[in-house]
Amino acid sequence: PKVMTMTPAAIERVRKLMEAKGPSVAGLKIGVKKGGCAGMEYTLDWVDAVSKFDEVVEQDGARVIVDPQAVLFLLG
């Protein structure tokens, strides 16, 4: 199953932000870290490369990279 999908508005926004960041940006990476009410919180960072075990969700020029530790939190 896909880790996540993006709405047309999200695709457009991520794509435009990627264009503004320049060609060296590989995509927007979603991760998790300890904190927040439930014990975990999401992180968002621009990255220059995709790591070996990252999941990549790409739609119409928008690329979101999901850290392996975040996958279980996004499924469902």
N, C-alpha and C positions, 0 to 999 in steps of 0.2 A: 504493500500500500504506500501511497505517497505520504510523505511526512507532513506536507502542508500544500495548500493551494493559495493563490493570490487573486484578489478581486481585480477587475479592470482598473479601478482607481489606484490600487496598491501597485500594480504593474507599472502604470504610468509614472507614479511618484518615484519609485525605486529606479526606474530607467532614467528619468531626468536627473536624479541625484547622482547616479553613476556617471552620466555624461559630464556633469559639472565637476566631478572628482578627477576625471581624466582617464586615459587608457591604462594607467598602471593599476587601477583598482579592479580586483577580481570579483568583488561583490560585497553585499551586506551580510555579515555573519551574525547569526543568532546563537547565543550561548546561555548558560545558567551559572549562577554563583550562589553561595549561601547568603541568606538574608531574607527580609520580607516576612509577612505574617505566616505564610505556609512553610517557611524555612528555606525557600529558594526564590530567586528573582531572575528575570531574563536580562541578558546583556545584548546590546547591538553595537557592532563595530565594523568599520570599513577595513577590509583586508586586501593584501596584495597577491595572495596565493591561496589555493585550496589545499588543505592538508589531506593526507592519505585516506583517513576514515570519515571525512566530512561528507554529508549528504548535500547535493546541489539541486536546487529547485530553480529552473530557468523557464521563463515564459516571456515571449515577445521582447527580448532584449533586457529583461530585468533578471538579475541573478541573486538569489538568496542562498547563503551557505549555512548549513545547520551543523553545529558542533555535535559530535557523537553523544556527548553527555546530555544534550538538550532534546535529542530525538524522543526519548521515553516520555518527556513532559509535553511534547507537542502531539503525539499520537492520541487519538481519541478526542 
